[in-house]
């Protein structure tokens, strides 16, 4: 019974220089999104979560002619306690946060699209 030490060896995985740069950019983007979301949830204590979608992800039942010409849409906003008087204010806070991220970070659009953000309880 002969055993070869090479047959069980796991090959090493090394990132190329381009992969390392991309990984660094992604890490910076994740940190920026995390910081801005923490600040958003701190400013809006009744906000519990929301989703970010692009036009293609909107339900078919939505009349696409009646929605604004925008790239990203805030959907499924969860507020508790439900305060109708705060809804517009919270929606504006979310919109400003998303707009700032897309403006500040070139790849934020693709990173945010299709994501759901929720309050973290400790």
LUMPAZA-605280 format. One line per 5 residues: number of its first residue (from 1); their letters; for each residue x, y, z of C-alpha. Coordinates in nm, 2 decimals, decimal comma, padded with zeros to 4 digits. Example, Ala and Ser with C-alpha at 12.3 -4.5 7.8 and 13.67 -1.06 7.14 Angstrom:
2
1> AS> 01,23/-00,45/00,78  01,37/-00,11/00,71
//
This chain:
122
1> XXXXX> 00,00/00,00/00,00  00,17/00,31/-00,12  00,05/00,65/-00,03  00,15/00,96/-00,21  00,18/01,27/00,00
6> XXXXX> 00,11/01,48/-00,31  -00,22/01,33/-00,39  -00,38/01,46/-00,07  -00,22/01,80/-00,08  -00,46/02,09/-00,12
11> XXXXX> -00,34/02,33/-00,38  -00,25/02,68/-00,27  -00,48/02,95/-00,38  -00,32/03,29/-00,45  -00,49/03,61/-00,54
16> XXXXX> -00,36/03,80/-00,84  -00,27/04,16/-00,80  -00,60/04,26/-00,97  -00,79/04,03/-00,74  -00,62/04,19/-00,44
21> XXXXX> -00,71/04,54/-00,56  -01,08/04,43/-00,62  -01,09/04,27/-00,28  -00,96/04,59/-00,12  -01,22/04,80/-00,31
26> XXXXX> -01,50/04,56/-00,20  -01,38/04,58/00,16  -01,39/04,96/00,15  -01,73/04,96/-00,01  -01,87/04,72/00,25
31> XXXXX> -01,73/04,93/00,53  -01,88/05,24/00,38  -02,22/05,08/00,34  -02,21/04,94/00,69  -02,12/05,28/00,84
36> XXXXX> -02,39/05,46/00,66  -02,65/05,20/00,74  -02,56/05,21/01,11  -02,60/05,59/01,10  -02,93/05,56/00,92
41> XXXXX> -03,08/05,32/01,17  -02,95/05,54/01,46  -03,12/05,84/01,31  -03,44/05,65/01,25  -03,52/05,44/01,56
46> XXXXX> -03,86/05,32/01,43  -03,70/05,20/01,10  -03,66/04,82/01,11  -03,57/04,74/00,75  -03,60/04,81/00,38
51> XXXXX> -03,50/04,67/00,04  -03,33/04,83/-00,25  -03,43/04,72/-00,60  -03,38/04,83/-00,96  -03,66/04,89/-01,21
56> XXXXX> -03,63/04,53/-01,34  -03,69/04,39/-01,00  -04,01/04,57/-00,93  -04,33/04,36/-00,93  -04,51/04,34/-01,26
61> XXXXX> -04,82/04,49/-01,10  -04,65/04,82/-01,07  -04,73/05,06/-01,35  -04,39/05,15/-01,47  -04,52/05,47/-01,63
66> XXXXX> -04,63/05,60/-01,29  -04,30/05,56/-01,11  -04,01/05,81/-01,12  -03,73/05,77/-01,37  -03,47/05,64/-01,13
71> XXXXX> -03,22/05,36/-01,11  -03,28/05,23/-00,76  -03,60/05,21/-00,57  -03,66/05,18/-00,19  -03,92/04,91/-00,12
76> XXXXX> -04,07/04,71/00,17  -04,00/04,97/00,43  -04,06/04,83/00,78  -04,15/05,08/01,05  -04,25/04,99/01,41
81> XXXXX> -04,44/05,14/01,57  -04,62/05,22/01,25  -04,63/05,60/01,24  -04,78/05,73/00,92  -04,65/06,08/01,01
86> XXXXX> -04,29/05,95/01,01  -04,31/05,75/00,69  -04,22/06,03/00,45  -03,94/06,15/00,67  -03,79/05,80/00,70
91> XXXXX> -03,82/05,74/00,33  -03,63/06,07/00,26  -03,36/05,96/00,51  -03,32/05,63/00,33  -03,32/05,79/-00,01
96> XXXXX> -03,05/06,04/00,09  -02,83/05,76/00,24  -02,86/05,55/-00,08  -02,79/05,86/-00,30  -02,49/05,95/-00,10
101> XXXXX> -02,35/05,60/-00,12  -02,40/05,58/-00,50  -02,24/05,92/-00,54  -01,94/05,85/-00,31  -01,87/05,49/-00,42
106> XXXXX> -01,86/05,41/-00,79  -01,97/05,04/-00,75  -02,24/05,10/-00,48  -02,52/05,07/-00,74  -02,44/04,71/-00,81
111> XXXXX> -02,36/04,63/-00,45  -02,69/04,78/-00,32  -02,92/04,64/-00,59  -03,13/04,35/-00,46  -03,02/04,39/-00,10
116> XXXXX> -03,24/04,41/00,21  -03,11/04,60/00,52  -03,25/04,53/00,86  -03,19/04,67/01,21  -02,96/04,46/01,42
121> XX> -03,08/04,39/01,77  -02,83/04,33/02,04
//
